[in-house]
């Protein structure tokens, strides 16, 4: 086994460990996982964690036993392994299923450390020593490590991801809640192969009405009576303000110093209280959390919340229902709530369609995050350079990231000039007033950043919002 292969194996273990660490600090989800598709067995999150804390050490021991027997002159493939019904395996899972995941992660981490040292020290010829599994037959140490250690760790990380994912049933429930409040936006023809989904036509001028109303409608009467708080550069702010007014709840919105006046006025019209705090999302989030602690308000997160993702996912539900043959969907990506929700719905109902995210070049943290397999943070001094104020977050939300890692095919970037040109073409050819954030998908389409290959004959471009300052819009139209 080459040094490069060993290094890759060690990195795969560390990558899985990082993913597990993300889950260990969160409450256990209540859903059931499907450890073996097609079988009737279903696991709780606690069972997944219990097995995680038990199997790495077991398989290291098996590898050592194979090599010890081989070195001792044993002939032929050396028996190893166990069946799924093995009493020791089942007993360990049942015994540990209610142990704190943080404690189990510490055990897994210690086992991965020992595994890493042991694998790095194996001589090259050890990887080709053969074992005999009771169900899978002959396997080399190389294959045993890949299947029963590396792939197994990744499978369990995928299981924990899956337990957190919003389901198509949650999206359908969201659609029932928002019916009559958020608009079922039409699909508008752009050309013979392309459609527009104009979320700029929503009551608050952006898709955010879907998620905000679904989130507030999911609260108890007692929670709504306490009042809600959120932080936003504008579109989510307006949506929460409108949803709160419709439900008789008081809303406090933490907005940036440089929020577009058109969005500030929209919040004021719906009677929400505005708190101005800095320019970055992290500054605003900190202030909102202080209000939660001080005044007992209920936080309505802009994107890192399954109720928000389910609400935004209703946009994808409508696309799949109105255009069953959809072949690709282009979606602006910010904190990830919209893209996560749409991607979830599209992959559930039109699994062959490509889901493509779009970001400004000046705020491309999501593209980098998917490339690296972990959330990457961009400093606010970088993301605030783009005119697309709705796409200026410093990093993806954790829940959206899990969805995008599973369901998004790629993320492309566009320039400021490309977004401006898309705004002009949407205004002159489609008669749509669209802000820079909302025009990102069209910018990727027009510029070729998201190419439309042969066979991609039912592309949908999500036009996410139209709340643009009139003076700035006029200047862009003048070129």
C-alpha positions in Angstrom: 0.0 0.0 0.0 1.5 3.3 -1.0 2.2 6.2 1.3 -0.5 8.2 -0.6 -3.1 5.5 -0.1 -2.3 5.3 3.6 -2.5 9.1 3.8 -5.9 9.0 2.1 -7.2 6.4 4.5 -6.1 8.5 7.5 -7.7 11.6 6.1 -11.0 9.7 5.5 -11.0 8.8 9.2 -10.3 12.3 10.3 -13.0 13.7 8.0 -15.5 11.3 9.4 -14.4 12.3 12.9 -15.0 16.0 12.1 -18.5 15.2 10.9 -19.2 13.2 14.0 -18.0 16.0 16.2 -20.6 18.3 14.6 -23.4 15.9 15.6 -22.1 15.3 19.1 -22.9 18.8 20.3 -26.5 18.8 19.1 -29.6 17.2 20.6 -30.3 13.7 19.5 -32.8 13.8 16.6 -35.9 11.7 17.0 -36.1 10.2 13.6 -35.1 6.6 12.7 -32.3 5.7 10.4 -32.1 2.9 7.8 -28.7 1.2 8.4 -29.3 -1.4 5.7 -31.6 -0.2 2.9 -34.1 -2.9 2.0 -34.1 -4.4 5.5 -36.7 -3.9 8.2 -34.2 -2.8 10.8 -34.4 0.8 11.9 -31.9 2.5 14.3 -32.3 5.4 16.6 -29.5 8.0 16.8 -28.5 6.5 20.1 -27.9 3.1 18.5 -25.8 4.7 15.8 -23.6 6.4 18.4 -23.4 3.2 20.4 -22.2 1.2 17.4 -19.7 4.0 16.5 -18.1 3.7 19.9 -17.8 -0.1 19.6 -16.7 -1.1 16.1 -13.4 0.7 15.3 -11.6 -1.0 18.2 -13.2 -4.3 17.3 -11.9 -4.2 13.7 -8.4 -3.0 14.7 -8.3 -6.1 16.9 -9.4 -8.3 14.0 -6.7 -6.9 11.7 -4.1 -7.5 14.4 -5.4 -11.1 14.9 -5.1 -11.8 11.1 -1.6 -10.5 11.0 -0.5 -12.3 14.1 -1.8 -15.6 12.8 -0.2 -15.0 9.4 3.2 -14.2 11.0 2.8 -17.4 13.1 2.6 -19.4 9.9 -1.2 -20.0 9.6 -2.1 -21.4 6.2 -4.7 -20.0 3.9 -7.1 -17.1 4.6 -7.5 -16.5 8.3 -11.0 -16.5 9.7 -12.1 -13.1 11.1 -15.2 -11.0 11.7 -18.8 -11.6 12.9 -22.4 -11.6 11.8 -24.8 -8.7 12.5 -26.6 -10.8 15.0 -23.4 -11.4 17.1 -24.3 -11.2 20.8 -21.3 -9.0 21.6 -22.2 -6.5 18.9 -25.9 -6.4 19.7 -25.2 -6.2 23.5 -22.8 -3.3 23.1 -25.3 -1.3 21.1 -28.1 -1.9 23.6 -25.8 -1.1 26.5 -24.6 2.2 25.2 -27.6 3.6 23.2 -28.4 6.1 26.0 -24.8 7.2 26.7 -24.1 10.9 26.0 -22.8 11.3 22.4 -20.0 13.5 23.7 -18.7 10.7 25.8 -19.0 8.2 22.9 -17.3 10.6 20.5 -14.3 10.7 23.0 -14.1 6.9 22.7 -14.4 7.0 18.9 -11.7 9.7 18.7 -9.3 7.6 21.0 -9.9 4.6 18.8 -9.3 6.5 15.6 -6.0 7.8 17.1 -5.0 4.2 17.8 -6.2 3.0 14.4 -4.2 5.8 12.7 -1.0 4.9 14.4 -1.5 1.2 13.7 -2.3 1.6 10.0 0.6 4.0 9.5 3.0 1.5 11.0 1.9 -1.5 8.9 4.5 -2.8 6.5 3.5 -2.8 2.8 3.1 -6.5 2.5 0.7 -6.6 5.5 -2.1 -5.0 3.4 -2.3 -8.0 1.1 -2.6 -10.7 3.8 -5.9 -12.5 3.3 -8.7 -13.1 5.8 -11.9 -15.1 5.6 -15.2 -13.4 6.6 -18.2 -15.7 7.5 -20.5 -13.8 5.1 -18.3 -12.0 2.6 -15.6 -14.6 2.0 -12.0 -13.9 1.3 -10.8 -10.3 1.9 -7.4 -8.7 2.1 -6.5 -6.5 5.0 -6.6 -3.6 2.5 -10.3 -4.4 1.8 -11.1 -5.1 5.4 -9.9 -1.6 6.4 -11.7 0.1 3.5 -15.1 -1.8 4.0 -15.3 -2.3 7.8 -13.4 0.8 9.0 -13.3 3.7 6.6 -16.6 3.1 4.7 -18.3 2.1 8.0 -17.3 5.4 9.6 -18.6 7.3 6.6 -21.8 5.3 6.5 -22.5 6.2 10.1 -21.7 9.8 9.6 -24.2 9.7 6.7 -26.8 8.1 8.9 -26.5 10.9 11.5 -26.7 13.4 8.7 -29.8 11.7 7.4 -31.5 11.8 10.8 -31.3 15.6 10.6 -32.6 16.1 7.1 -36.0 17.7 6.4 -38.4 15.2 4.8 -40.7 15.7 1.8 -43.6 15.2 4.2 -42.4 18.2 6.3 -42.3 20.3 3.1 -45.8 19.2 2.2 -47.0 20.1 5.7 -45.3 23.5 5.2 -47.2 24.0 1.9 -50.5 23.4 3.7 -49.6 26.0 6.4 -48.6 28.7 4.0 -51.4 28.2 1.5 -53.3 31.5 1.0 -50.5 33.5 2.6 -47.5 32.9 0.4 -48.1 32.9 -3.3 -47.8 29.7 -5.5 -45.6 31.5 -8.0 -46.0 30.6 -11.7 -43.3 29.3 -14.0 -42.7 31.9 -16.7 -41.2 31.0 -20.0 -37.8 32.5 -20.7 -37.0 30.6 -23.9 -37.8 27.1 -25.3 -35.7 25.4 -22.7 -35.8 27.6 -19.7 -38.4 28.8 -17.1 -38.3 31.4 -14.4 -39.7 30.9 -10.9 -40.3 34.6 -9.9 -40.3 34.6 -6.1 -39.9 38.3 -6.4 -43.7 38.3 -6.8 -44.3 37.1 -3.2 -46.2 39.4 -0.8 -42.9 40.7 0.7 -41.0 40.6 -2.6 -39.0 37.5 -1.8 -39.2 33.8 -1.1 -38.6 34.4 2.6 -42.3 34.6 3.2 -42.5 30.8 2.8 -40.1 29.9 5.6 -41.0 32.7 8.0 -44.7 32.0 7.9 -44.1 28.2 8.3 -41.8 28.8 11.3 -44.2 31.2 13.1 -47.2 29.0 12.3 -45.4 26.1 13.9 -45.0 27.9 17.2 -47.3 27.4 20.1 -49.7 30.2 21.2 -47.5 30.8 24.3 -44.4 31.2 22.2 -46.1 33.7 19.8 -47.4 35.6 22.8 -43.8 36.1 24.0 -42.8 37.8 20.7 -40.3 36.8 18.1 -36.9 38.1 17.1 -34.6 37.6 14.1 -31.6 39.1 12.4 -31.5 39.9 8.7 -30.3 42.2 6.0 -33.8 42.7 4.8 -35.9 40.0 3.1 -36.1 37.6 6.0 -36.7 40.7 8.2 -39.7 41.7 6.1 -41.1 38.2 6.0 -40.9 37.7 9.8 -42.5 41.2 10.3 -45.3 40.3 7.9 -45.9 36.8 9.4 -45.9 38.2 12.9 -48.4 40.9 12.0 -50.7 38.4 10.4 -50.6 36.2 13.5 -50.8 39.0 16.1 -47.3 38.6 17.4 -44.7 41.3 18.2 -41.6 41.1 16.1 -38.1 42.6 16.8 -35.7 42.7 13.9 -32.0 43.2 14.2 -30.9 44.8 10.9 -27.5 46.0 9.6 -26.5 49.7 9.4 -26.3 49.5 5.6 -29.6 47.7 5.0 -31.3 48.9 1.8 -33.9 51.6 2.7 -36.6 49.8 0.7 -36.2 46.8 3.0 -36.2 48.8 6.2 -39.4 50.6 5.1 -41.0 47.2 4.4 -40.2 46.1 8.0 -41.6 49.3 9.4 -44.8 49.1 7.4 -45.6 45.8 9.2 -45.1 47.3 12.6 -42.0 45.4 13.7 -39.4 47.0 16.0 -36.0 47.5 14.4 -32.7 47.3 16.2 -29.7 48.5 14.2 -26.5 46.5 14.8 -23.3 46.5 12.7 -22.9 45.1 9.2 -22.1 41.4 9.6 -24.5 38.6 10.3 -22.5 37.4 13.3 -22.9 40.9 14.9 -26.6 40.8 14.3 -27.0 37.2 15.5 -25.2 38.1 18.8 -27.6 41.0 19.5 -30.6 38.8 18.7 -29.5 36.2 21.1 -29.1 38.8 23.8 -32.7 39.8 23.3 -33.8 36.1 23.6 -32.0 35.9 26.9 -33.1 39.3 28.2 -36.7 39.5 27.0 -37.7 35.9 26.5 -38.3 36.4 22.8 -38.4 33.4 20.5 -35.7 33.2 17.8 -36.7 32.8 14.2 -33.5 31.8 12.5 -33.0 33.0 8.9 -31.9 29.7 7.5 -30.5 27.3 10.1 -33.9 25.8 11.2 -35.8 22.9 9.8 -39.1 24.8 9.8 -37.4 27.5 7.7 -35.9 24.9 5.3 -39.3 23.1 5.0 -41.0 26.4 4.3 -38.5 27.4 1.6 -38.7 23.8 0.2 -42.3 24.5 -0.9 -40.8 26.5 -3.7 -39.1 23.3 -5.0 -42.3 21.3 -4.4 -44.2 23.7 -6.7 -41.4 23.4 -9.3 -41.6 19.6 -9.3 -45.4 19.5 -9.4 -45.8 22.2 -12.1 -42.9 20.9 -14.3 -42.5 17.1 -13.6 -39.9 16.9 -16.3 -37.6 19.5 -14.7 -34.0 18.8 -15.7 -32.1 21.5 -13.7 -32.7 24.1 -11.1 -30.5 27.2 -10.4 -30.8 28.7 -6.9 -29.0 31.6 -5.2 -27.1 30.4 -2.1 -26.7 32.5 1.0 -27.1 30.8 4.4 -28.6 27.9 2.6 -32.2 27.7 3.7 -33.7 28.2 0.2 -31.2 26.1 -1.6 -31.5 23.3 1.0 -35.2 23.2 0.9 -35.5 23.3 -2.9 -32.8 20.7 -3.3 -34.5 18.4 -0.9 -37.9 18.7 -2.7 -36.4 18.3 -6.2 -34.3 15.3 -5.3 -37.3 13.6 -3.7 -39.6 14.2 -6.6 -37.3 14.6 -9.6 -34.1 12.8 -8.6 -32.5 13.0 -12.0 -32.7 16.8 -12.1 -29.4 18.7 -11.4 -29.5 21.2 -8.5 -27.0 24.0 -9.0 -26.3 26.7 -6.4 -25.1 30.2 -7.4 -23.0 32.7 -5.3 -21.3 35.9 -6.0 -17.5 35.5 -6.5 -17.1 38.0 -3.6 -19.1 35.8 -1.2 -18.3 32.2 -2.3 -18.1 30.6 1.1 -20.7 27.9 0.2 -18.7 26.8 -2.9 -15.6 26.4 -0.8 -17.5 24.6 1.9 -18.8 21.9 -0.4 -15.4 21.5 -2.0 -13.7 21.0 1.3 -16.6 18.9 2.9 -16.9 21.2 5.9 -18.3 24.6 6.6 -15.8 27.4 5.7 -16.2 30.9 7.1 -15.6 34.0 5.1 -15.0 37.2 7.1 -17.6 39.8 6.9 -15.1 42.3 5.4 -15.0 40.0 2.3 -18.7 39.2 1.9 -19.9 42.8 2.3 -18.1 43.7 -0.9 -20.8 42.3 -3.1 -23.9 44.4 -4.0 -26.0 41.2 -3.5 -26.8 42.1 0.1 -29.0 39.0 0.6 -26.1 36.7 -0.2 -23.6 38.3 2.3 -23.6 35.7 5.1 -20.2 34.6 6.4 -21.0 30.9 6.3 -23.6 28.3 5.6 -25.9 27.2 8.4 -25.1 23.7 9.7 -28.5 22.2 8.8 -28.5 23.7 5.3 -24.9 22.4 4.8 -26.0 18.8 5.6 -28.7 19.1 3.0 -26.5 20.7 0.3 -23.7 18.1 0.9 -26.3 15.4 0.2 -28.5 17.0 -2.5 -26.6 19.8 -4.4 -24.8 18.8 -7.5 -22.5 21.9 -7.7 -22.1 25.6 -6.8 -20.9 28.1 -9.4 -20.1 31.8 -8.9 -20.9 35.0 -10.8 -19.4 38.5 -11.0 -21.0 41.8 -10.0 -21.2 42.8 -13.7 -22.9 39.5 -14.5 -25.6 40.0 -11.8 -26.2 43.6 -13.1 -26.6 42.4 -16.6 -29.1 39.7 -15.4 -31.1 42.4 -13.7 -31.2 44.4 -16.9 -32.3 41.5 -19.0 -35.0 40.4 -16.5 -36.3 43.9 -16.4 -36.4 44.4 -20.2 -37.3 40.9 -21.4 -39.4 39.5 -18.5 -40.7 42.8 -17.0 -39.4 41.7 -13.6 -37.9 44.0 -11.0 -35.2 41.9 -9.4 -32.5 42.6 -6.8 -28.9 41.5 -7.3 -29.3 38.5 -5.0 -32.4 37.4 -6.8 -30.7 37.7 -10.2 -27.7 35.5 -9.3 -29.2 32.3 -10.9 -30.0 34.2 -14.1 -26.5 35.6 -14.1 -25.1 32.1 -14.0 -27.4 31.0 -16.8 -26.7 34.0 -19.1 -22.9 34.0 -18.5 -22.5 30.3 -19.0 -21.2 29.7 -15.5 -24.0 27.1 -15.2 -23.9 25.7 -18.7 -27.1 24.2 -20.2 -26.0 21.0 -22.0 -27.9 19.0 -24.5 -30.8 17.3 -22.8 -31.2 20.0 -20.2 -34.5 21.1 -21.8 -36.5 22.1 -18.7 -34.3 24.3 -16.7 -35.8 26.4 -13.9 -34.1 29.6 -12.6 -35.2 30.7 -9.2 -35.6 34.5 -9.0 -35.4 34.8 -5.3 -36.3 38.4 -4.6 -37.0 41.8 -6.0 -36.5 44.3 -3.1 -34.0 46.6 -4.8 -33.4 50.3 -4.0 -35.1 52.3 -6.8 -32.1 54.6 -7.3 -29.7 51.7 -7.4 -32.0 49.9 -9.8 -32.2 52.9 -12.1 -28.5 53.2 -12.2 -28.1 49.5 -13.1 -30.6 49.8 -15.9 -28.7 52.7 -17.3 -25.7 50.4 -17.5 
